């Protein structure tokens, strides 16, 4: 199974592709950097087009995406949401299932600590995927690989069956049980 992890960003969108063949294996990673002059719809189109090319090139089974968190800067939150929407749209257009994980979920899954810093996450990604130290890995690409690893770890955990909530007895059933 191949997983495309996406770390959406305002200026850079990180991507990481891993696959599971017994153990997890690194396939590719990098960043999508729209042209510096690209603004608004042009920037979003560049993110979308690049994600479609990555999906077509690497044929992932699923996409894992970092879920937005509330930012102090509302404008940054909006532009981050737009980049996330492009990943969602690319997944939908290629018929891929999309999974979302919070930054805390990702850090906890990869580094074992929900407040791990970027350096710790990057180190665990390198160790887990047995990456050659000669491979340059941008922070955004490392984060995307961590998001893909998070999905891989979570996917292995069996999901519990949904609980069926028992309905409260109606007044009529209570009255019948009491002999009234």
N, C-alpha and C positions, 0 to 999 in steps of 0.2 A: 504494500500500500504506500502510495506517495502522498505527501502532505505539503501544501504550499502555505507557509506562514507569512502573514503580512503585518508589518508594523507601519500603519499609516502616519503620515506626517505632513506638515504644512509645506516644507521645502523639499524634504526627502521622504520617500516611502521605501522602507526596507522590505526585502523579500528573502525567504530562505526555503529551500526545498530539501526535504529529507525523505527517506524511505525506510520501511521496516522489512528487513529480510532476516528474520531471527533477531538480530540486534539493529538498532537504528544506525543509519548510514547517511552521511552528508552527500548531497547531490550538487547543490549550487546555492549561492547567496550573493546578494549585492544590493544596490540601491537604485531607485528610479528617481532621477533628478530632472524635472521639467526644465526647459530652457529658462535662463534667468529672466528673460523679458516676458515669459508666459505669465499671464494673470487670468484670474477668474475662470471662465469656461475653457480657455485654451490650456491652462494648467491642468484642469480636471480631465480634459480629453487626453492629454499626454499620459497621465497616470492610468486611465482606463485602457488606452491602447497598449501601453507597456505590459499591464497585467494580462490582457488578452494574449499577447505574444508569449508571455511566460507560461500561461496555461496551455497554449497550443504546443509550445516547445517541450515542456516537462510532463504533461498529461497527469496532473495530480488527481487523486480520487476525491479529496476534500480540500477546503481552504479553512485555515484557522486565522482569526483576526483578533487584534487587541481591541477590547471594548473601551469605549471612551470613558474618561473620568471627568468630573467637574473641574474645570480649570478656573483660575482666578480671573483670567482674561477672557471675557465672553467672546470677543472676536476670534481669538485663537481656537476656542472650543468650536465655533461655527466652521472655520476652515478645516479643522481636524475632522469634523463630522462629514464635510464634503469629500475628503480623501477616503474616509471609511465607506461612504456611499459608492464611490467608484469601485472599490473592492467587492462590495455586495452586488453591484450591478454586473461586474465581470463574472462573478460566480453564477449569478442567475442566468446570464446569457449563455454560459457554457454548461448549464445544468448541474452544477456542482453544489453539494451540500456545504453549508457554511456554519462554522462553530465560532463562538466568541468567548474570550477569556479576559478577565480583569488583569491589570498589571500584577496585583497581589497573587492571583491564582498562578500566573506564569512564574513568578519568582519563587513561590512556594513549591511548585512542581519541579522546577529545574535546580534551584539552589537549596531547597529545603528550608528557606526562611523567606516569609512574605515581604520583608523590608530589605532584602538584599540590594546592594548597589549595582550599578552597571558593570563595574569591574568584576564583581563576584559572579554575576550572571554570565558574563562573557567567558570567564575562566571555566565555569561548569559546562557551558556549551562546547567549548574546545575539548574539554576532557571527555565528555559524554560521546561526542562524535569523533573522537580521536583525530582531531584536525592537526595537520602538519603546521608547526609554528611559522613556516614560511608563508602560509596563506594569510594575506592581509584581510582583516575582517572589520568592517566599519561597525560602529555601535548600532546603527539601525538594522544592518544585516544580522548582527548577533542577536538583537532583540527579536527579529523575525524568526530566526532559527529556534530561539527559546519558545516562541509562541507555537511553532510547529511541534516541538518536543512536548510541550504542555498537552497538546491534543493527543499525541501518541500515548502519553502516560494516562490521560483521562479516558481514552478510548479503551484501554485494557481493563479498566475497572468496570465490572458489570453494573449496569444501571438497575436500581431497585424497581420492582414492579410498583406501579402507582397504587397508592392506598385507596380503597373504596370506602368512602365515608358512609357510615350507616345513617340513614335518615332518622330524624327524631320521630317518635311515634305521634300520630295525630291524636287529637282529643277524642275522636270516635274510637280509636283502638284502645286508648287508656280506659275509656268508659266501659268498653266491652270486656277488657281484662279484669276490671273491678266488679263486674256483674251488674253494671247499671244500664 
